[in-house]
Amino acid sequence: MQISVQIENGNQNIFNALKAILKAQPNLNFHIEKNTGKGSYRLSKADEADFKETLRLLEKGELEFVSADEMRARTDKGVAKIKAKYA
């Protein structure tokens, strides 16, 4: 059986008590992941490098931002071209 517990706004005392209870069970395998508030998402090394490059380009003013409406229009235009080509 697998059980998952999420505790929000917990403090160190709750963490220590939970860990002590789990350690008292000799045949129990457990894993505790403590989120320190830095976010629960972890980027891979490759994604982190891509993110840093994107930030660098943003800071240099080399990125072009497009509104959602413009992106939708570009996408519709591209799809129409593909449909026409293979119709």
PyMOL Python script that loads the backbone (N, CA, C, O; Angstrom):
from pymol import cmd

cmd.read_pdbstr("""\
ATOM      1  N   MET A   1       0.836  -1.159   0.000  1.00  0.00           N
ATOM      2  CA  MET A   1       0.000   0.000   0.000  1.00  0.00           C
ATOM      3  C   MET A   1       0.892   1.236   0.000  1.00  0.00           C
ATOM      4  O   MET A   1       1.938   1.268   0.648  1.00  0.00           O
ATOM      5  N   GLN A   2       0.458   2.243  -0.735  1.00  0.00           N
ATOM      6  CA  GLN A   2       1.202   3.502  -0.785  1.00  0.00           C
ATOM      7  C   GLN A   2       0.279   4.618  -0.322  1.00  0.00           C
ATOM      8  O   GLN A   2      -0.875   4.688  -0.747  1.00  0.00           O
ATOM      9  N   ILE A   3       0.776   5.482   0.539  1.00  0.00           N
ATOM     10  CA  ILE A   3       0.008   6.597   1.066  1.00  0.00           C
ATOM     11  C   ILE A   3       0.799   7.872   0.811  1.00  0.00           C
ATOM     12  O   ILE A   3       2.009   7.921   1.029  1.00  0.00           O
ATOM     13  N   SER A   4       0.099   8.903   0.348  1.00  0.00           N
ATOM     14  CA  SER A   4       0.736  10.195   0.110  1.00  0.00           C
ATOM     15  C   SER A   4       0.074  11.222   1.008  1.00  0.00           C
ATOM     16  O   SER A   4      -1.152  11.258   1.117  1.00  0.00           O
ATOM     17  N   VAL A   5       0.880  12.061   1.653  1.00  0.00           N
ATOM     18  CA  VAL A   5       0.361  13.091   2.540  1.00  0.00           C
ATOM     19  C   VAL A   5       0.985  14.423   2.142  1.00  0.00           C
ATOM     20  O   VAL A   5       2.192  14.516   1.920  1.00  0.00           O
ATOM     21  N   GLN A   6       0.152  15.443   2.056  1.00  0.00           N
ATOM     22  CA  GLN A   6       0.663  16.784   1.780  1.00  0.00           C
ATOM     23  C   GLN A   6       0.256  17.675   2.942  1.00  0.00           C
ATOM     24  O   GLN A   6      -0.927  17.784   3.263  1.00  0.00           O
ATOM     25  N   ILE A   7       1.225  18.303   3.566  1.00  0.00           N
ATOM     26  CA  ILE A   7       0.971  19.206   4.680  1.00  0.00           C
ATOM     27  C   ILE A   7       1.401  20.599   4.243  1.00  0.00           C
ATOM     28  O   ILE A   7       2.561  20.821   3.896  1.00  0.00           O
ATOM     29  N   GLU A   8       0.458  21.533   4.262  1.00  0.00           N
ATOM     30  CA  GLU A   8       0.773  22.907   3.899  1.00  0.00           C
ATOM     31  C   GLU A   8       0.889  23.742   5.164  1.00  0.00           C
ATOM     32  O   GLU A   8       0.180  23.505   6.142  1.00  0.00           O
ATOM     33  N   ASN A   9       1.768  24.701   5.140  1.00  0.00           N
ATOM     34  CA  ASN A   9       1.988  25.606   6.270  1.00  0.00           C
ATOM     35  C   ASN A   9       2.442  24.865   7.528  1.00  0.00           C
ATOM     36  O   ASN A   9       2.179  25.315   8.643  1.00  0.00           O
ATOM     37  N   GLY A  10       3.113  23.747   7.354  1.00  0.00           N
ATOM     38  CA  GLY A  10       3.642  23.002   8.492  1.00  0.00           C
ATOM     39  C   GLY A  10       4.909  23.657   9.015  1.00  0.00           C
ATOM     40  O   GLY A  10       5.519  24.481   8.334  1.00  0.00           O
ATOM     41  N   ASN A  11       5.298  23.288  10.220  1.00  0.00           N
ATOM     42  CA  ASN A  11       6.530  23.820  10.771  1.00  0.00           C
ATOM     43  C   ASN A  11       7.482  22.666  11.081  1.00  0.00           C
ATOM     44  O   ASN A  11       7.147  21.503  10.855  1.00  0.00           O
ATOM     45  N   GLN A  12       8.642  22.982  11.587  1.00  0.00           N
ATOM     46  CA  GLN A  12       9.668  21.970  11.851  1.00  0.00           C
ATOM     47  C   GLN A  12       9.191  20.944  12.873  1.00  0.00           C
ATOM     48  O   GLN A  12       9.555  19.772  12.773  1.00  0.00           O
ATOM     49  N   ASN A  13       8.383  21.353  13.857  1.00  0.00           N
ATOM     50  CA  ASN A  13       7.882  20.418  14.862  1.00  0.00           C
ATOM     51  C   ASN A  13       7.015  19.327  14.236  1.00  0.00           C
ATOM     52  O   ASN A  13       7.120  18.157  14.604  1.00  0.00           O
ATOM     53  N   ILE A  14       6.167  19.709  13.300  1.00  0.00           N
ATOM     54  CA  ILE A  14       5.320  18.726  12.613  1.00  0.00           C
ATOM     55  C   ILE A  14       6.200  17.765  11.818  1.00  0.00           C
ATOM     56  O   ILE A  14       5.986  16.553  11.840  1.00  0.00           O
ATOM     57  N   PHE A  15       7.161  18.300  11.135  1.00  0.00           N
ATOM     58  CA  PHE A  15       8.085  17.476  10.358  1.00  0.00           C
ATOM     59  C   PHE A  15       8.820  16.477  11.253  1.00  0.00           C
ATOM     60  O   PHE A  15       8.908  15.294  10.924  1.00  0.00           O
ATOM     61  N   ASN A  16       9.347  16.954  12.381  1.00  0.00           N
ATOM     62  CA  ASN A  16      10.078  16.082  13.305  1.00  0.00           C
ATOM     63  C   ASN A  16       9.178  15.006  13.898  1.00  0.00           C
ATOM     64  O   ASN A  16       9.596  13.855  14.022  1.00  0.00           O
ATOM     65  N   ALA A  17       7.945  15.363  14.268  1.00  0.00           N
ATOM     66  CA  ALA A  17       7.013  14.395  14.848  1.00  0.00           C
ATOM     67  C   ALA A  17       6.653  13.315  13.828  1.00  0.00           C
ATOM     68  O   ALA A  17       6.637  12.130  14.159  1.00  0.00           O
ATOM     69  N   LEU A  18       6.372  13.712  12.619  1.00  0.00           N
ATOM     70  CA  LEU A  18       6.039  12.748  11.568  1.00  0.00           C
ATOM     71  C   LEU A  18       7.207  11.803  11.308  1.00  0.00           C
ATOM     72  O   LEU A  18       7.015  10.594  11.178  1.00  0.00           O
ATOM     73  N   LYS A  19       8.380  12.338  11.235  1.00  0.00           N
ATOM     74  CA  LYS A  19       9.573  11.530  11.000  1.00  0.00           C
ATOM     75  C   LYS A  19       9.793  10.537  12.149  1.00  0.00           C
ATOM     76  O   LYS A  19      10.144   9.382  11.906  1.00  0.00           O
ATOM     77  N   ALA A  20       9.589  10.975  13.392  1.00  0.00           N
ATOM     78  CA  ALA A  20       9.763  10.100  14.556  1.00  0.00           C
ATOM     79  C   ALA A  20       8.760   8.955  14.544  1.00  0.00           C
ATOM     80  O   ALA A  20       9.111   7.815  14.851  1.00  0.00           O
ATOM     81  N   ILE A  21       7.514   9.255  14.189  1.00  0.00           N
ATOM     82  CA  ILE A  21       6.490   8.209  14.121  1.00  0.00           C
ATOM     83  C   ILE A  21       6.845   7.178  13.062  1.00  0.00           C
ATOM     84  O   ILE A  21       6.733   5.975  13.300  1.00  0.00           O
ATOM     85  N   LEU A  22       7.269   7.641  11.905  1.00  0.00           N
ATOM     86  CA  LEU A  22       7.610   6.722  10.820  1.00  0.00           C
ATOM     87  C   LEU A  22       8.833   5.874  11.155  1.00  0.00           C
ATOM     88  O   LEU A  22       8.876   4.690  10.821  1.00  0.00           O
ATOM     89  N   LYS A  23       9.819   6.468  11.807  1.00  0.00           N
ATOM     90  CA  LYS A  23      11.025   5.723  12.180  1.00  0.00           C
ATOM     91  C   LYS A  23      10.731   4.646  13.220  1.00  0.00           C
ATOM     92  O   LYS A  23      11.475   3.672  13.333  1.00  0.00           O
ATOM     93  N   ALA A  24       9.657   4.817  13.975  1.00  0.00           N
ATOM     94  CA  ALA A  24       9.299   3.841  15.016  1.00  0.00           C
ATOM     95  C   ALA A  24       8.756   2.539  14.421  1.00  0.00           C
ATOM     96  O   ALA A  24       8.600   1.549  15.136  1.00  0.00           O
ATOM     97  N   GLN A  25       8.473   2.538  13.140  1.00  0.00           N
ATOM     98  CA  GLN A  25       7.952   1.343  12.461  1.00  0.00           C
ATOM     99  C   GLN A  25       9.105   0.677  11.713  1.00  0.00           C
ATOM    100  O   GLN A  25       9.481   1.141  10.636  1.00  0.00           O
ATOM    101  N   PRO A  26       9.679  -0.407  12.262  1.00  0.00           N
ATOM    102  CA  PRO A  26      10.896  -0.983  11.691  1.00  0.00           C
ATOM    103  C   PRO A  26      10.736  -1.557  10.282  1.00  0.00           C
ATOM    104  O   PRO A  26      11.710  -1.588   9.530  1.00  0.00           O
ATOM    105  N   ASN A  27       9.566  -2.002   9.909  1.00  0.00           N
ATOM    106  CA  ASN A  27       9.367  -2.621   8.588  1.00  0.00           C
ATOM    107  C   ASN A  27       8.796  -1.651   7.562  1.00  0.00           C
ATOM    108  O   ASN A  27       8.403  -2.058   6.469  1.00  0.00           O
ATOM    109  N   LEU A  28       8.749  -0.403   7.903  1.00  0.00           N
ATOM    110  CA  LEU A  28       8.139   0.600   7.039  1.00  0.00           C
ATOM    111  C   LEU A  28       9.198   1.297   6.198  1.00  0.00           C
ATOM    112  O   LEU A  28      10.183   1.808   6.731  1.00  0.00           O
ATOM    113  N   ASN A  29       9.001   1.319   4.907  1.00  0.00           N
ATOM    114  CA  ASN A  29       9.861   2.092   4.007  1.00  0.00           C
ATOM    115  C   ASN A  29       9.163   3.421   3.750  1.00  0.00           C
ATOM    116  O   ASN A  29       7.990   3.444   3.377  1.00  0.00           O
ATOM    117  N   PHE A  30       9.872   4.524   3.946  1.00  0.00           N
ATOM    118  CA  PHE A  30       9.235   5.822   3.731  1.00  0.00           C
ATOM    119  C   PHE A  30      10.231   6.811   3.146  1.00  0.00           C
ATOM    120  O   PHE A  30      11.448   6.658   3.246  1.00  0.00           O
ATOM    121  N   HIS A  31       9.658   7.818   2.541  1.00  0.00           N
ATOM    122  CA  HIS A  31      10.440   8.906   1.953  1.00  0.00           C
ATOM    123  C   HIS A  31       9.721  10.201   2.284  1.00  0.00           C
ATOM    124  O   HIS A  31       8.521  10.327   2.041  1.00  0.00           O
ATOM    125  N   ILE A  32      10.437  11.154   2.831  1.00  0.00           N
ATOM    126  CA  ILE A  32       9.869  12.465   3.137  1.00  0.00           C
ATOM    127  C   ILE A  32      10.595  13.489   2.288  1.00  0.00           C
ATOM    128  O   ILE A  32      11.823  13.576   2.304  1.00  0.00           O
ATOM    129  N   GLU A  33       9.826  14.254   1.554  1.00  0.00           N
ATOM    130  CA  GLU A  33      10.397  15.351   0.771  1.00  0.00           C
ATOM    131  C   GLU A  33       9.895  16.643   1.368  1.00  0.00           C
ATOM    132  O   GLU A  33       8.693  16.907   1.379  1.00  0.00           O
ATOM    133  N   LYS A  34      10.794  17.432   1.853  1.00  0.00           N
ATOM    134  CA  LYS A  34      10.447  18.681   2.520  1.00  0.00           C
ATOM    135  C   LYS A  34      10.606  19.831   1.530  1.00  0.00           C
ATOM    136  O   LYS A  34      11.696  20.073   1.011  1.00  0.00           O
ATOM    137  N   ASN A  35       9.513  20.531   1.277  1.00  0.00           N
ATOM    138  CA  ASN A  35       9.531  21.689   0.387  1.00  0.00           C
ATOM    139  C   ASN A  35       9.798  22.915   1.244  1.00  0.00           C
ATOM    140  O   ASN A  35       9.013  23.227   2.139  1.00  0.00           O
ATOM    141  N   THR A  36      10.880  23.602   0.984  1.00  0.00           N
ATOM    142  CA  THR A  36      11.269  24.748   1.799  1.00  0.00           C
ATOM    143  C   THR A  36      10.680  26.059   1.308  1.00  0.00           C
ATOM    144  O   THR A  36      11.106  27.129   1.742  1.00  0.00           O
ATOM    145  N   GLY A  37       9.714  25.993   0.416  1.00  0.00           N
ATOM    146  CA  GLY A  37       9.091  27.213  -0.083  1.00  0.00           C
ATOM    147  C   GLY A  37       9.749  27.776  -1.320  1.00  0.00           C
ATOM    148  O   GLY A  37       9.322  28.811  -1.831  1.00  0.00           O
ATOM    149  N   LYS A  38      10.774  27.119  -1.808  1.00  0.00           N
ATOM    150  CA  LYS A  38      11.462  27.599  -3.003  1.00  0.00           C
ATOM    151  C   LYS A  38      10.755  27.120  -4.271  1.00  0.00           C
ATOM    152  O   LYS A  38      11.226  27.380  -5.378  1.00  0.00           O
ATOM    153  N   GLY A  39       9.649  26.435  -4.120  1.00  0.00           N
ATOM    154  CA  GLY A  39       8.898  25.923  -5.264  1.00  0.00           C
ATOM    155  C   GLY A  39       9.074  24.422  -5.368  1.00  0.00           C
ATOM    156  O   GLY A  39      10.104  23.867  -4.984  1.00  0.00           O
ATOM    157  N   SER A  40       8.061  23.789  -5.888  1.00  0.00           N
ATOM    158  CA  SER A  40       8.118  22.337  -5.970  1.00  0.00           C
ATOM    159  C   SER A  40       8.530  21.856  -7.354  1.00  0.00           C
ATOM    160  O   SER A  40       8.596  20.649  -7.591  1.00  0.00           O
ATOM    161  N   TYR A  41       8.805  22.770  -8.265  1.00  0.00           N
ATOM    162  CA  TYR A  41       9.217  22.380  -9.605  1.00  0.00           C
ATOM    163  C   TYR A  41      10.732  22.388  -9.702  1.00  0.00           C
ATOM    164  O   TYR A  41      11.392  23.313  -9.228  1.00  0.00           O
ATOM    165  N   ARG A  42      11.271  21.357 -10.316  1.00  0.00           N
ATOM    166  CA  ARG A  42      12.721  21.286 -10.493  1.00  0.00           C
ATOM    167  C   ARG A  42      13.010  21.194 -11.987  1.00  0.00           C
ATOM    168  O   ARG A  42      12.484  20.327 -12.683  1.00  0.00           O
ATOM    169  N   LEU A  43      13.836  22.082 -12.455  1.00  0.00           N
ATOM    170  CA  LEU A  43      14.215  22.076 -13.864  1.00  0.00           C
ATOM    171  C   LEU A  43      15.370  21.107 -14.082  1.00  0.00           C
ATOM    172  O   LEU A  43      16.244  20.949 -13.229  1.00  0.00           O
ATOM    173  N   SER A  44      15.352  20.468 -15.235  1.00  0.00           N
ATOM    174  CA  SER A  44      16.507  19.652 -15.611  1.00  0.00           C
ATOM    175  C   SER A  44      17.650  20.608 -15.936  1.00  0.00           C
ATOM    176  O   SER A  44      17.431  21.809 -16.096  1.00  0.00           O
ATOM    177  N   LYS A  45      18.853  20.086 -16.033  1.00  0.00           N
ATOM    178  CA  LYS A  45      20.015  20.923 -16.364  1.00  0.00           C
ATOM    179  C   LYS A  45      19.816  21.588 -17.726  1.00  0.00           C
ATOM    180  O   LYS A  45      20.142  22.761 -17.905  1.00  0.00           O
ATOM    181  N   ALA A  46      19.276  20.827 -18.688  1.00  0.00           N
ATOM    182  CA  ALA A  46      19.056  21.373 -20.032  1.00  0.00           C
ATOM    183  C   ALA A  46      18.004  22.485 -19.998  1.00  0.00           C
ATOM    184  O   ALA A  46      18.177  23.525 -20.633  1.00  0.00           O
ATOM    185  N   ASP A  47      16.912  22.263 -19.254  1.00  0.00           N
ATOM    186  CA  ASP A  47      15.871  23.292 -19.159  1.00  0.00           C
ATOM    187  C   ASP A  47      16.383  24.529 -18.435  1.00  0.00           C
ATOM    188  O   ASP A  47      16.034  25.655 -18.790  1.00  0.00           O
ATOM    189  N   GLU A  48      17.211  24.315 -17.419  1.00  0.00           N
ATOM    190  CA  GLU A  48      17.785  25.442 -16.697  1.00  0.00           C
ATOM    191  C   GLU A  48      18.681  26.272 -17.621  1.00  0.00           C
ATOM    192  O   GLU A  48      18.664  27.502 -17.572  1.00  0.00           O
ATOM    193  N   ALA A  49      19.456  25.595 -18.456  1.00  0.00           N
ATOM    194  CA  ALA A  49      20.321  26.299 -19.410  1.00  0.00           C
ATOM    195  C   ALA A  49      19.476  27.075 -20.420  1.00  0.00           C
ATOM    196  O   ALA A  49      19.802  28.215 -20.754  1.00  0.00           O
ATOM    197  N   ASP A  50      18.383  26.460 -20.911  1.00  0.00           N
ATOM    198  CA  ASP A  50      17.492  27.153 -21.837  1.00  0.00           C
ATOM    199  C   ASP A  50      16.867  28.387 -21.186  1.00  0.00           C
ATOM    200  O   ASP A  50      16.759  29.443 -21.810  1.00  0.00           O
ATOM    201  N   PHE A  51      16.461  28.241 -19.934  1.00  0.00           N
ATOM    202  CA  PHE A  51      15.848  29.352 -19.207  1.00  0.00           C
ATOM    203  C   PHE A  51      16.838  30.501 -19.036  1.00  0.00           C
ATOM    204  O   PHE A  51      16.487  31.665 -19.223  1.00  0.00           O
ATOM    205  N   LYS A  52      18.065  30.168 -18.682  1.00  0.00           N
ATOM    206  CA  LYS A  52      19.100  31.206 -18.522  1.00  0.00           C
ATOM    207  C   LYS A  52      19.360  31.920 -19.840  1.00  0.00           C
ATOM    208  O   LYS A  52      19.540  33.137 -19.867  1.00  0.00           O
ATOM    209  N   GLU A  53      19.381  31.159 -20.937  1.00  0.00           N
ATOM    210  CA  GLU A  53      19.591  31.770 -22.259  1.00  0.00           C
ATOM    211  C   GLU A  53      18.425  32.687 -22.609  1.00  0.00           C
ATOM    212  O   GLU A  53      18.633  33.771 -23.154  1.00  0.00           O
ATOM    213  N   THR A  54      17.204  32.265 -22.302  1.00  0.00           N
ATOM    214  CA  THR A  54      16.028  33.092 -22.563  1.00  0.00           C
ATOM    215  C   THR A  54      16.096  34.383 -21.754  1.00  0.00           C
ATOM    216  O   THR A  54      15.795  35.456 -22.275  1.00  0.00           O
ATOM    217  N   LEU A  55      16.485  34.288 -20.493  1.00  0.00           N
ATOM    218  CA  LEU A  55      16.629  35.495 -19.670  1.00  0.00           C
ATOM    219  C   LEU A  55      17.703  36.420 -20.226  1.00  0.00           C
ATOM    220  O   LEU A  55      17.538  37.640 -20.227  1.00  0.00           O
ATOM    221  N   ARG A  56      18.799  35.842 -20.697  1.00  0.00           N
ATOM    222  CA  ARG A  56      19.878  36.646 -21.276  1.00  0.00           C
ATOM    223  C   ARG A  56      19.370  37.412 -22.502  1.00  0.00           C
ATOM    224  O   ARG A  56      19.648  38.600 -22.664  1.00  0.00           O
ATOM    225  N   LEU A  57      18.623  36.714 -23.359  1.00  0.00           N
ATOM    226  CA  LEU A  57      18.073  37.360 -24.554  1.00  0.00           C
ATOM    227  C   LEU A  57      17.057  38.435 -24.191  1.00  0.00           C
ATOM    228  O   LEU A  57      16.991  39.480 -24.838  1.00  0.00           O
ATOM    229  N   LEU A  58      16.263  38.173 -23.151  1.00  0.00           N
ATOM    230  CA  LEU A  58      15.277  39.153 -22.702  1.00  0.00           C
ATOM    231  C   LEU A  58      15.975  40.418 -22.206  1.00  0.00           C
ATOM    232  O   LEU A  58      15.573  41.532 -22.543  1.00  0.00           O
ATOM    233  N   GLU A  59      17.015  40.237 -21.412  1.00  0.00           N
ATOM    234  CA  GLU A  59      17.751  41.382 -20.871  1.00  0.00           C
ATOM    235  C   GLU A  59      18.423  42.200 -21.974  1.00  0.00           C
ATOM    236  O   GLU A  59      18.582  43.414 -21.843  1.00  0.00           O
ATOM    237  N   LYS A  60      18.817  41.534 -23.059  1.00  0.00           N
ATOM    238  CA  LYS A  60      19.461  42.246 -24.174  1.00  0.00           C
ATOM    239  C   LYS A  60      18.434  42.843 -25.137  1.00  0.00           C
ATOM    240  O   LYS A  60      18.804  43.550 -26.074  1.00  0.00           O
ATOM    241  N   GLY A  61      17.145  42.564 -24.911  1.00  0.00           N
ATOM    242  CA  GLY A  61      16.093  43.089 -25.786  1.00  0.00           C
ATOM    243  C   GLY A  61      16.014  42.370 -27.117  1.00  0.00           C
ATOM    244  O   GLY A  61      15.551  42.947 -28.100  1.00  0.00           O
ATOM    245  N   GLU A  62      16.455  41.125 -27.170  1.00  0.00           N
ATOM    246  CA  GLU A  62      16.491  40.383 -28.423  1.00  0.00           C
ATOM    247  C   GLU A  62      15.301  39.428 -28.600  1.00  0.00           C
ATOM    248  O   GLU A  62      15.276  38.638 -29.544  1.00  0.00           O
ATOM    249  N   LEU A  63      14.320  39.501 -27.697  1.00  0.00           N
ATOM    250  CA  LEU A  63      13.152  38.643 -27.827  1.00  0.00           C
ATOM    251  C   LEU A  63      11.993  39.426 -28.405  1.00  0.00           C
ATOM    252  O   LEU A  63      11.817  40.607 -28.104  1.00  0.00           O
ATOM    253  N   GLU A  64      11.203  38.765 -29.238  1.00  0.00           N
ATOM    254  CA  GLU A  64      10.018  39.391 -29.807  1.00  0.00           C
ATOM    255  C   GLU A  64       8.807  38.786 -29.101  1.00  0.00           C
ATOM    256  O   GLU A  64       8.615  37.571 -29.128  1.00  0.00           O
ATOM    257  N   PHE A  65       7.997  39.625 -28.474  1.00  0.00           N
ATOM    258  CA  PHE A  65       6.797  39.148 -27.813  1.00  0.00           C
ATOM    259  C   PHE A  65       5.611  39.343 -28.742  1.00  0.00           C
ATOM    260  O   PHE A  65       5.484  40.375 -29.400  1.00  0.00           O
ATOM    261  N   VAL A  66       4.748  38.342 -28.787  1.00  0.00           N
ATOM    262  CA  VAL A  66       3.599  38.348 -29.680  1.00  0.00           C
ATOM    263  C   VAL A  66       2.345  38.137 -28.833  1.00  0.00           C
ATOM    264  O   VAL A  66       2.331  37.297 -27.933  1.00  0.00           O
ATOM    265  N   SER A  67       1.295  38.902 -29.125  1.00  0.00           N
ATOM    266  CA  SER A  67       0.047  38.757 -28.371  1.00  0.00           C
ATOM    267  C   SER A  67      -0.598  37.412 -28.703  1.00  0.00           C
ATOM    268  O   SER A  67      -0.281  36.795 -29.720  1.00  0.00           O
ATOM    269  N   ALA A  68      -1.496  36.970 -27.844  1.00  0.00           N
ATOM    270  CA  ALA A  68      -2.188  35.702 -28.066  1.00  0.00           C
ATOM    271  C   ALA A  68      -3.001  35.757 -29.360  1.00  0.00           C
ATOM    272  O   ALA A  68      -3.045  34.781 -30.109  1.00  0.00           O
ATOM    273  N   ASP A  69      -3.639  36.887 -29.622  1.00  0.00           N
ATOM    274  CA  ASP A  69      -4.432  37.026 -30.849  1.00  0.00           C
ATOM    275  C   ASP A  69      -3.557  36.923 -32.091  1.00  0.00           C
ATOM    276  O   ASP A  69      -3.931  36.277 -33.070  1.00  0.00           O
ATOM    277  N   GLU A  70      -2.393  37.561 -32.048  1.00  0.00           N
ATOM    278  CA  GLU A  70      -1.482  37.496 -33.192  1.00  0.00           C
ATOM    279  C   GLU A  70      -0.947  36.074 -33.385  1.00  0.00           C
ATOM    280  O   GLU A  70      -0.822  35.598 -34.513  1.00  0.00           O
ATOM    281  N   MET A  71      -0.634  35.403 -32.275  1.00  0.00           N
ATOM    282  CA  MET A  71      -0.142  34.028 -32.360  1.00  0.00           C
ATOM    283  C   MET A  71      -1.221  33.123 -32.950  1.00  0.00           C
ATOM    284  O   MET A  71      -0.926  32.261 -33.778  1.00  0.00           O
ATOM    285  N   ARG A  72      -2.471  33.318 -32.523  1.00  0.00           N
ATOM    286  CA  ARG A  72      -3.585  32.531 -33.056  1.00  0.00           C
ATOM    287  C   ARG A  72      -3.734  32.767 -34.561  1.00  0.00           C
ATOM    288  O   ARG A  72      -3.943  31.824 -35.324  1.00  0.00           O
ATOM    289  N   ALA A  73      -3.625  34.018 -34.979  1.00  0.00           N
ATOM    290  CA  ALA A  73      -3.746  34.359 -36.396  1.00  0.00           C
ATOM    291  C   ALA A  73      -2.615  33.710 -37.199  1.00  0.00           C
ATOM    292  O   ALA A  73      -2.852  33.169 -38.279  1.00  0.00           O
ATOM    293  N   ARG A  74      -1.391  33.764 -36.675  1.00  0.00           N
ATOM    294  CA  ARG A  74      -0.251  33.132 -37.366  1.00  0.00           C
ATOM    295  C   ARG A  74      -0.461  31.618 -37.470  1.00  0.00           C
ATOM    296  O   ARG A  74      -0.192  31.012 -38.508  1.00  0.00           O
ATOM    297  N   THR A  75      -0.943  31.022 -36.383  1.00  0.00           N
ATOM    298  CA  THR A  75      -1.163  29.579 -36.374  1.00  0.00           C
ATOM    299  C   THR A  75      -2.244  29.200 -37.384  1.00  0.00           C
ATOM    300  O   THR A  75      -2.079  28.251 -38.151  1.00  0.00           O
ATOM    301  N   ASP A  76      -3.348  29.945 -37.381  1.00  0.00           N
ATOM    302  CA  ASP A  76      -4.436  29.667 -38.333  1.00  0.00           C
ATOM    303  C   ASP A  76      -3.941  29.787 -39.770  1.00  0.00           C
ATOM    304  O   ASP A  76      -4.307  28.982 -40.627  1.00  0.00           O
ATOM    305  N   LYS A  77      -3.115  30.786 -40.029  1.00  0.00           N
ATOM    306  CA  LYS A  77      -2.570  30.995 -41.370  1.00  0.00           C
ATOM    307  C   LYS A  77      -1.672  29.817 -41.766  1.00  0.00           C
ATOM    308  O   LYS A  77      -1.740  29.330 -42.894  1.00  0.00           O
ATOM    309  N   GLY A  78      -0.833  29.364 -40.828  1.00  0.00           N
ATOM    310  CA  GLY A  78       0.050  28.228 -41.106  1.00  0.00           C
ATOM    311  C   GLY A  78      -0.728  26.948 -41.350  1.00  0.00           C
ATOM    312  O   GLY A  78      -0.395  26.176 -42.250  1.00  0.00           O
ATOM    313  N   VAL A  79      -1.765  26.719 -40.551  1.00  0.00           N
ATOM    314  CA  VAL A  79      -2.592  25.520 -40.717  1.00  0.00           C
ATOM    315  C   VAL A  79      -3.316  25.575 -42.065  1.00  0.00           C
ATOM    316  O   VAL A  79      -3.431  24.559 -42.751  1.00  0.00           O
ATOM    317  N   ALA A  80      -3.796  26.745 -42.438  1.00  0.00           N
ATOM    318  CA  ALA A  80      -4.478  26.899 -43.729  1.00  0.00           C
ATOM    319  C   ALA A  80      -3.535  26.561 -44.881  1.00  0.00           C
ATOM    320  O   ALA A  80      -3.948  25.924 -45.851  1.00  0.00           O
ATOM    321  N   LYS A  81      -2.267  26.983 -44.784  1.00  0.00           N
ATOM    322  CA  LYS A  81      -1.289  26.662 -45.831  1.00  0.00           C
ATOM    323  C   LYS A  81      -1.065  25.158 -45.934  1.00  0.00           C
ATOM    324  O   LYS A  81      -0.989  24.608 -47.033  1.00  0.00           O
ATOM    325  N   ILE A  82      -0.960  24.503 -44.792  1.00  0.00           N
ATOM    326  CA  ILE A  82      -0.735  23.056 -44.792  1.00  0.00           C
ATOM    327  C   ILE A  82      -1.941  22.340 -45.366  1.00  0.00           C
ATOM    328  O   ILE A  82      -1.783  21.403 -46.148  1.00  0.00           O
ATOM    329  N   LYS A  83      -3.150  22.761 -44.995  1.00  0.00           N
ATOM    330  CA  LYS A  83      -4.371  22.149 -45.519  1.00  0.00           C
ATOM    331  C   LYS A  83      -4.440  22.323 -47.030  1.00  0.00           C
ATOM    332  O   LYS A  83      -4.798  21.393 -47.752  1.00  0.00           O
ATOM    333  N   ALA A  84      -4.095  23.523 -47.506  1.00  0.00           N
ATOM    334  CA  ALA A  84      -4.146  23.788 -48.950  1.00  0.00           C
ATOM    335  C   ALA A  84      -3.128  22.938 -49.692  1.00  0.00           C
ATOM    336  O   ALA A  84      -3.391  22.469 -50.799  1.00  0.00           O
ATOM    337  N   LYS A  85      -1.983  22.742 -49.092  1.00  0.00           N
ATOM    338  CA  LYS A  85      -0.922  21.964 -49.735  1.00  0.00           C
ATOM    339  C   LYS A  85      -1.306  20.493 -49.891  1.00  0.00           C
ATOM    340  O   LYS A  85      -1.000  19.869 -50.907  1.00  0.00           O
ATOM    341  N   TYR A  86      -1.987  19.939 -48.866  1.00  0.00           N
ATOM    342  CA  TYR A  86      -2.308  18.515 -48.886  1.00  0.00           C
ATOM    343  C   TYR A  86      -3.767  18.221 -49.207  1.00  0.00           C
ATOM    344  O   TYR A  86      -4.203  17.076 -49.083  1.00  0.00           O
ATOM    345  N   ALA A  87      -4.529  19.230 -49.618  1.00  0.00           N
ATOM    346  CA  ALA A  87      -5.948  19.019 -49.933  1.00  0.00           C
ATOM    347  C   ALA A  87      -6.128  18.431 -51.311  1.00  0.00           C
ATOM    348  O   ALA A  87      -7.258  18.190 -51.736  1.00  0.00           O
TER     349      ALA A  87
END
""", "prot")
cmd.dss("prot")
cmd.show_as("cartoon", "prot")
cmd.util.cbc("prot")
cmd.orient("prot")
